[in-house]
């Protein structure tokens, strides 16, 4: 039937029909080829992310040292240490011995081990501006456990302190905030943003914000206090736990490390005027008012 109809069509029109048919089939053929062949363009454009660099802060442990250990400038030695080899962790030791300086940077033997890689593959170049995290040795490296800690980031040569709380739960408590009680004195944290992540045993609620005046004052209270509890307040449940001694010891270490590398916390250390100074100011005001009355 189709052959008879095709024979009746003039020769000039046949060529047009064939051309139109080929044009209609061409996109379909290209689509099939694209589906069968692997997408090499997307794989070639993918950037290889360098491993995250971390500096672990810990106390300097004396091991047969007679005090003649060379003093190193802290910030340059940390940068030099973390650039050596193909590893992602260096160690910053806080040494309070005045003959050696306030802090020194060193690499532990474990972190010197290089990961084996094929000779053909090039390791990604670490950018000088790549962020570096400074964590205390007591700080967990994941979200699988409860923790409260200070840490700071080095970004393009600047240091940024942060305060973090992570609280685990078996199910989503629909968190609304955190409360910290130090020796019975309760503080409600300003928590504009809380993040919830799934973990192997449930969820973790995370408060991770830049260190502000409120958090700094609470940290100072925890360092001086005897007992601290943290309560995760939620619509479904409240979860309270006691802060460990190791967590509290990590606060001054991170503060010392932050100041050792050149960070400044002066803007958070403003103190309220004492009662004695307030009384002297009031006394001055009263004397001034008496003098003005006499002149009148």
Beta strands, then each sheet from edge to edge (+ up, - down):
strand 1: 53-59
strand 2: 89-94
strand 3: 103-106
strand 4: 132-136
strand 5: 147-155
strand 6: 158-169
strand 7: 175-182
strand 8: 185-188
strand 9: 195-199
strand 10: 202-210
strand 11: 228-234
strand 12: 239-242
sheet 1: 3+ 2- 1- 4- 5+ 6- 10+ 9-
sheet 2: 8+ 7- 11+ 12-
end
